[in-house]
Amino acid sequence: MFGLYITHPQVKIDANVPVPKWGLSDIGAARTRKAAESGWPKQLRRIISSDETKAIETAEILAEASGVSIEIVHAMHENDRSATGFLPPPQFEEAANWFFAHPEQSFKGWERAVDAQVRIVEAVNTVLATHDPAAPIAFVGHGGVGTLLKCHLAGRPIARDGDQPGGGGNLYAFSLADRRLSCEWTRIEDWRG
């Protein structure tokens, strides 16, 4: 059976609001509703979400389609970037490139990539340790830690070339039997299961 890692789609960017409190934009919510109308969300038996607003909003839309309640796991949050606060998109992309290229170093006080990877892998493994492997499950979170988890599942070193395309609202699947990737990043509204 399959597990999914899903990243929230587009958000309302507001430099005056802490990033973990950003919600989905109208486009992000519409994309998630479109994905919820496809067949795969109805197969989910559990939905685990980061405690960040944008992830919860994504998970809630998918949960409505699947008929399950969401479970919140604090350790699934995005890599901690609070040391720099909000960075405009061009500066953020440069910082993210550095974060992935230097996984054992901190970018201006950010959580190191190696530490964020250990955290997300442990969070997912803790959930899966008591999960029925015959029941499809989705983890809803963020692009940075999602990429770090993907690198782990693929047995590859941390690198940004494993990052999602298009800035959010993507998923990848992995087998619950052996925890190996079974598909690459795919837009949430395009995946067919």
C-alpha positions as CSV (number, residue, x, y, z in Angstrom):
1,M,0.0,0.0,0.0
2,F,1.1,3.6,-0.4
3,G,2.1,6.5,1.7
4,L,2.1,10.0,0.4
5,Y,4.1,13.1,1.3
6,I,2.1,16.2,0.2
7,T,3.2,19.8,0.2
8,H,0.8,22.7,0.8
9,P,0.2,24.7,-2.4
10,Q,0.3,28.5,-2.8
11,V,0.0,30.6,0.3
12,K,-0.9,34.2,1.3
13,I,2.5,35.8,1.8
14,D,2.5,38.5,4.4
15,A,5.8,39.8,5.8
16,N,3.9,41.0,8.9
17,V,2.6,37.5,9.8
18,P,5.0,34.7,11.1
19,V,5.5,32.3,8.3
20,P,4.1,29.3,10.2
21,K,0.8,31.2,10.4
22,W,0.4,31.9,6.7
23,G,-2.7,30.3,5.2
24,L,-3.5,29.0,1.7
25,S,-4.1,31.6,-1.0
26,D,-7.3,31.3,-3.1
27,I,-5.2,29.6,-5.8
28,G,-3.8,27.1,-3.2
29,A,-7.2,26.3,-1.8
30,A,-8.7,25.8,-5.2
31,R,-5.9,23.5,-6.2
32,T,-6.4,21.4,-3.1
33,R,-10.1,21.2,-3.7
34,K,-9.5,20.0,-7.2
35,A,-7.1,17.3,-5.9
36,A,-9.8,16.4,-3.3
37,E,-12.2,15.7,-6.1
38,S,-10.0,13.1,-7.7
39,G,-10.0,9.5,-6.6
40,W,-6.9,9.2,-4.5
41,P,-8.0,11.2,-1.4
42,K,-10.9,8.9,-0.9
43,Q,-8.5,6.0,-0.4
44,L,-6.7,7.6,2.5
45,R,-7.3,6.1,6.0
46,R,-5.1,8.6,7.9
47,I,-3.9,12.1,7.2
48,I,-1.0,13.5,9.4
49,S,-0.3,17.2,9.2
50,S,2.3,19.6,10.3
51,D,1.0,22.2,12.8
52,E,1.6,25.1,10.5
53,T,-1.6,26.8,9.2
54,K,-1.0,26.2,5.5
55,A,-0.5,22.5,6.0
56,I,-3.5,22.1,8.3
57,E,-5.7,23.9,5.7
58,T,-4.5,21.6,3.0
59,A,-5.0,18.5,5.2
60,E,-8.5,19.6,6.2
61,I,-9.7,19.9,2.6
62,L,-8.3,16.4,1.8
63,A,-9.7,15.0,5.0
64,E,-13.2,16.2,4.1
65,A,-12.9,14.2,0.9
66,S,-11.6,11.1,2.6
67,G,-13.9,11.2,5.6
68,V,-11.1,11.0,8.2
69,S,-9.9,13.4,10.8
70,I,-6.5,14.9,10.6
71,E,-3.8,14.2,13.2
72,I,-1.2,16.9,14.0
73,V,2.4,16.1,14.5
74,H,4.5,19.1,15.7
75,A,7.8,17.6,14.5
76,M,6.7,17.8,10.9
77,H,7.1,21.6,10.7
78,E,9.2,23.2,8.0
79,N,12.9,23.8,8.6
80,D,13.3,26.5,11.2
81,R,14.1,29.7,9.4
82,S,13.1,32.1,12.2
83,A,16.6,33.4,12.6
84,T,16.3,35.4,9.4
85,G,12.5,36.0,9.4
86,F,10.8,36.6,6.1
87,L,13.0,36.7,3.1
88,P,11.7,38.1,-0.3
89,P,11.5,35.3,-2.9
90,P,14.8,36.0,-4.7
91,Q,16.7,36.0,-1.4
92,F,14.8,33.0,-0.1
93,E,15.8,31.0,-3.2
94,E,19.4,31.9,-2.7
95,A,19.2,30.9,1.0
96,A,17.4,27.6,0.1
97,N,20.1,26.8,-2.4
98,W,22.7,27.3,0.3
99,F,20.7,25.3,2.9
100,F,20.7,22.2,0.6
101,A,24.3,22.7,-0.6
102,H,25.7,22.9,2.9
103,P,23.5,20.4,4.9
104,E,25.9,20.3,7.9
105,Q,26.1,24.1,8.3
106,S,23.5,26.6,9.4
107,F,22.5,29.4,7.1
108,K,22.5,32.5,9.3
109,G,21.0,30.6,12.3
110,W,18.6,28.4,10.3
111,E,18.1,24.8,11.4
112,R,20.7,22.7,9.6
113,A,19.4,20.5,6.8
114,V,20.9,17.4,8.5
115,D,19.0,18.1,11.7
116,A,15.7,18.9,9.9
117,Q,16.1,15.6,8.0
118,V,16.6,13.6,11.2
119,R,13.5,15.3,12.7
120,I,11.2,14.6,9.7
121,V,12.4,11.0,9.2
122,E,11.8,10.3,13.0
123,A,8.4,11.9,12.9
124,V,7.3,9.8,9.9
125,N,8.9,6.6,11.3
126,T,7.2,7.2,14.6
127,V,3.8,7.4,13.0
128,L,4.4,4.4,10.7
129,A,5.7,2.2,13.6
130,T,2.1,1.8,14.7
131,H,0.3,2.2,11.4
132,D,-1.4,-0.6,9.5
133,P,0.7,-1.0,6.3
134,A,-2.5,-2.0,4.4
135,A,-4.0,1.4,5.0
136,P,-3.0,4.4,2.7
137,I,-1.7,7.3,4.6
138,A,-0.8,10.9,3.8
139,F,1.7,13.2,5.5
140,V,0.9,16.9,4.7
141,G,3.7,19.4,5.2
142,H,6.3,21.5,3.5
143,G,8.7,21.5,0.6
144,G,12.0,21.8,2.4
145,V,11.5,18.9,4.9
146,G,9.6,17.0,2.3
147,T,12.6,17.1,0.0
148,L,14.8,16.0,2.9
149,L,12.5,13.0,3.6
150,K,12.5,12.2,-0.1
151,C,16.3,12.2,-0.2
152,H,16.3,9.8,2.7
153,L,13.7,7.5,1.1
154,A,15.6,7.5,-2.1
155,G,18.9,6.7,-0.3
156,R,20.5,9.8,-1.8
157,P,22.5,12.6,-0.1
158,I,20.8,15.8,0.7
159,A,20.5,17.9,-2.5
160,R,18.2,20.5,-3.9
161,D,17.9,18.6,-7.2
162,G,15.4,16.4,-5.3
163,D,13.2,19.5,-4.6
164,Q,9.7,19.9,-5.8
165,P,9.0,21.9,-9.0
166,G,6.8,24.9,-9.1
167,G,6.9,25.9,-5.4
168,G,4.3,23.8,-3.8
169,G,1.2,21.7,-4.1
170,N,3.0,18.5,-5.1
171,L,3.3,15.0,-3.7
172,Y,5.4,11.9,-4.0
173,A,4.4,8.3,-3.1
174,F,6.3,5.6,-1.3
175,S,5.6,2.0,-0.5
176,L,4.6,1.3,3.1
177,A,6.1,-2.2,2.8
178,D,9.7,-1.1,2.2
179,R,9.5,2.7,2.4
180,R,10.9,3.2,-1.1
181,L,9.8,5.9,-3.5
182,S,7.3,4.8,-6.0
183,C,6.8,8.1,-7.8
184,E,8.5,11.4,-8.2
185,W,7.0,14.8,-7.3
186,T,3.7,15.2,-9.1
187,R,1.2,18.1,-8.9
188,I,-1.6,17.1,-6.4
189,E,-4.3,17.7,-8.9
190,D,-2.6,15.5,-11.5
191,W,-1.7,12.4,-9.5
192,R,-4.0,9.4,-10.2
193,G,-2.7,6.9,-7.6
